[in-house]
Structure formats: C-alpha cells, structure tokens
Amino acid sequence: MSREGLEILNQVQDDKGGVYQDGTNDNECGVLITDWILCQGFGIERHLYINIWQRLPQMRITSPVKALLSGYESTPSGVKANLARMLMHGALAGTGKLVILPVDQGFEHGPARSFHLNTAAYDPHYHYQLAVDAGVSAYAAPLGALEAGADTFAGQVPLILKMNSSNSLVLTEDAPDQAITSSIADALRLGCSAIGFTIYPGSDASFDMMEEISELAEEARSCGLATIIWSYARGPRLSKAGETALDVISYGAHMAALLGAHIIKVKLPTSHIELPENKAAYTHVPKDTLTDRVRHVVNCCFQGRRLVVFSGGETKSVQDVLGEAQAIHAGGGHGSIIGRNSFQRPREEALALLHSLHQIYLGKEPS
C-alpha cells in the first residue's frame, strides 16, 4: 500500500463519523460519494476500502438538490449519486445550481483561436487548476485534456468526458457531424461523473448522432454515469439566425430531454421564430425578455424536471456575461456552462468573473 493510502486509513480511524453541514437541519438520508477507482490508485485493498466507506463522513444532500433528483424517476442510484456529486460540489454546493467549465473548443476552433488570448491556457493543468480554485461544479473536456491532469488533480473536481468532437477543417454545411473520440471505459478510468455529447438537430447527420448517444447513454447509465447533451441546432433548413431562434432552441432542448439527457446544454435563445409552422403557437408564448425565453426553454425540458444550463458563447464583456446569468437565474435556468468567457481571460480576471457568476446564482449581487 502507498504512503498516501496509509494516511487515508489513519485519518479514517480517527474519524468520529459526523456529517457535512448543509444548513438544512433535517433528517434526510445522506448519500455517501465514494470512489473505489481512486482508492485502487492508492493501493488500498477492497476490504480496507469497505472499511473506509463505512467510516467516512457522509455528504448530506440538501433539500433543493433532493427535489431536483426526485424528478429523475427510474434513474439508477449510481447516476443520481454522480448528479449529486456535481450539485454538491464547489461554490454552489447544495443550491441546485451549476457553473461548469468546458474546454472542448480546441477541437472545434483550433488551439490558436482558442488560447492565444491567454497563452497559459495551452496547458491542460491550467484549466484543471482554474476549475479547482474557482470552485466550479464540474470541469468538461475531451479525452486527451482530461488524461493530461487526471493524476495530479484526482478527486479535486467532478469531471465530464466530452465524448464527441468536430473540427473546422471539414466543410459539412448540410450534414454537420462529430466523431466519437473516447469511450465509457475512458470515463470510468478517469473517475468522471458524467459524459458529454453534442447533437445537431436539423443536420442531415442528426439521426445517426441520436442513435450514437442513445447507445452511449445506455452504457453510461449501466455504469452509474450521468449524461449531458449539448443540443445545438444547425443544418440546411436553418438560417444562421435560426440556430438561436426561440422555437429552434426549445425544440432542440426538448429532443435532448427525450433522448434521456440528465443535464441539457443549449445556447441562449433570441426572440426570433424560425419555422413558419411555429409562428402561430409562439404568439401565445412570452418572449420579449431573455428571462421569458429562458423560462420557456426550461419548461420545454419537462417543466424543469431536467437540469438546463446555458452556454456562454463567444468572449464578451463581463457586464454582458453577468447580465445573461441574471436572466438565466430569474428565468429558472439551472446555471451556466462557460468556457471561452473564462479561460480566454487572464487567470485573476477569470476567477473574478466566475466568483461573480456564483454570487448571482446564490441570489446575491455580483461583486
């Protein structure tokens, strides 16, 4: 057994078996988040791991998180535990809100476009450390980036393996698509809480993508991993403005929910209505403000029974980022998944921005 493993066992023997405080002061049953893979890495035998499992303090699930998890009926307990792992981590732990750091833009846009504004971000360890220090709910990245820091940062932040990716060297206007670049086995080996997968509703390749995520999500569920779907509508029928139209965004979000996503990532919608056949229906949907539009997207995801987070998009001013987050919060959205607007800024600016986002989702004025 390694020295680190002995230290863990010594700490467990001194543990009095308390619970983490969450402020709810209720008697709800706690959910213990444990990591057998991590213990194996320390050389701890299975019978000693069971001893640790029985003695470690419990993470007591707060009422807001328990209410969210209750919406996932028939979801395996392992998946719920990993959802709780993200919802109970970081600055927003226990609130039912999420701020996720995604760094998957290198595939899509290339390294220079992604990282030239902040050259420290070429190093995958930079993103891990930013996620840890900022107290985000989870860190999402493709296989190679996660592997590059998996040992150094093991157990310090929940991980999401982004399992498919595209690149801008290929022209696929009629059939935008992404390649599967990793496996469920990779996600388990890296200790991930969830997998991430992009679909392009409207693409001529969308049916293949839906079949792919259906198969991967089934395998992920059987292993206790949550599924996050990036639902980005694009294809020959849609104009550029149509990709962020309210009817199209909400339709894509609903498709993700129907595919079994536990968390759904979409872009913020505009008030534009793209499809002629939808115009009559949307005369009855409030859409004048971003808060109204966020509320509609959340309603389209089983009326809030699925977690919905909104992307930050291209780098914009701090004021614009925070204004969008305030609208997301007011509209009942569950948080932000914000990449370029954080890692393309200098580290201290990124930490300040992420802190302000957390303040908004805590119901406070951003500082």
DARAGI-V95266 format. One record per pair of residues at least 12 apart in sequence whose ideal C-beta (glycine too) atoms are under 7 Angstrom apart, sorted by the first residue. I is the first residue (numbers start at 1). GAP is how many residues later the second one is. Records with the same first field share a line. If there is no record, write none. Layout:
BEGIN
I->GAP, GAP
END
This chain:
BEGIN
1->42, 43
2->40, 41
4->38
5->37, 38, 39
8->34, 36, 44
9->39
12->40, 43, 44
15->40, 41, 42
17->38, 40
18->39
19->38, 39, 41
20->37, 39, 40
22->38, 40, 72
24->38, 39
26->37
28->32, 33, 38
30->28, 29, 30, 31
31->28, 30, 50, 53
32->21, 24, 26, 27
33->26, 48, 51, 52
34->19, 22
35->120, 156
36->13
37->154
38->116, 117, 153
39->13
41->113
59->29
61->23, 27
62->32
64->30, 31, 32
65->19, 22, 23, 29, 31
68->19, 28, 239
69->14, 15
71->234
72->190
76->145, 148
78->146
79->142, 145, 146, 147, 183
81->143
82->111, 112, 142, 143, 144
83->143, 179
85->73, 108
86->12, 51, 52, 72, 107
89->48, 69
90->45, 46, 47
91->44, 267
92->45, 266, 269, 270
95->266, 267
96->238
97->237, 238, 264
98->39, 209, 211, 236, 237
99->37, 38, 236, 237, 239, 255, 258, 259, 262
100->36, 37, 38, 40, 209, 237
101->26, 29, 30, 35, 38, 238, 241
102->38, 235, 237
103->24, 38, 42, 236, 240
104->36, 37, 38, 58, 61
105->234, 235
107->35, 58, 59, 60
108->57, 58, 59, 60
109->59
110->58
117->227
118->225, 226, 227, 228
120->227
121->222
124->21, 24, 25
125->24, 27
127->12, 14, 216
128->21, 25
130->213, 217, 220
131->26
132->21, 24, 25
133->218
134->217, 220
135->223
136->21, 218
137->21
138->19, 20, 21, 22, 55
139->18, 20, 21
140->20, 22, 56
141->21
142->20, 23, 39, 40
143->18, 38, 39, 43
146->13, 15, 44
147->43
150->40
154->37
158->35
159->31, 32, 33, 34
160->32, 33, 34, 35, 36, 68
161->21, 25, 26, 29, 31, 34, 35
162->34
163->17, 18, 19, 32, 33, 34, 53
164->14, 15, 16, 17, 33, 34
165->13, 14, 16
166->12
173->63
174->30, 62
175->28, 29, 30
176->24, 27, 29, 58, 59
177->26, 28, 32
178->20
180->32
184->32, 35, 36, 39, 41
187->38
188->35
192->33
193->33
194->31, 32, 33, 34
195->21, 25, 30, 32, 33
196->32, 34
197->16, 19, 32, 33
198->32, 34
199->14, 30, 32, 57
200->32, 33, 34, 35
201->30, 32, 50, 51, 54
202->31, 32, 33, 35, 36
203->31, 32
204->31
210->49
213->16, 46
214->45
217->43
226->36, 37
227->33, 34, 35
228->33, 34, 35, 37
229->27, 30, 32, 35, 36
230->35
231->21, 22, 24, 25, 33, 34, 35
232->35
233->15, 16, 19
238->36
239->35
241->31
242->32
244->23, 25, 26
245->24, 25, 27, 28, 29
246->23, 24, 25, 26, 27, 36, 41, 47, 50
247->26, 27, 28, 31, 35
248->26
249->17, 18, 20, 48
250->19, 46, 47, 50
252->14
253->13, 44, 47, 48, 55
254->46, 47
257->44, 45, 49
261->45
262->44, 45
263->44, 46
264->37, 42, 43, 44
265->44, 46, 72
266->31, 42, 44
267->44, 46
268->22, 42, 56
269->24, 28
271->16, 17, 22
290->34, 37
291->36, 39, 40
294->33, 34, 37, 38, 39
295->36, 37
298->33, 34, 35
304->28
307->27
308->25, 26
309->25, 26, 27, 28
310->18, 23, 26
311->26
312->24, 26, 27, 28, 29
314->26
315->25, 26, 29
316->25
318->35
321->20, 32
322->34, 38, 44
325->32, 35
326->34
329->31, 32
335->26
336->21
341->12
342->12
END
